[in-house]
């Protein structure tokens, strides 16, 4: 089993996209999760709407804080913004992506971000 951890600031947008999309397209044996440095109260509704367009249910998604244990247990850690101050060392591979924060976007604005993240996720999944 390969574990991929996606991290962003609030675990409401970018990292939720990464994890949900990876779980949607990843080969068998790859599982993704997400976390944030300062979690929001809920997933960004625009992000949830764009994922729903692909048939991905986010109703159980709850933003959570990343822990040192998360970093130690993941085979691959993907930060959705470079330079995040992580709460401990990364034991596996660290990948830094750069995507804009969709905090105040509507679904129309977030759709392009979803497609950009999906392209990156597919490339990563292909090599896992």
Protein Blocks (a to p, Z undefined) as FASTA:
>chain_A
ZZdddddfkopmmmmmmmmmmmmmmcehiacddddfbdcfbdcfklmmmmmmnopafklp
ccddddfklmmmpmbdcdfbehiacfbdcfbdcdddddddfklacfklmmmmmmmmmmmm
mmmmmmZZ
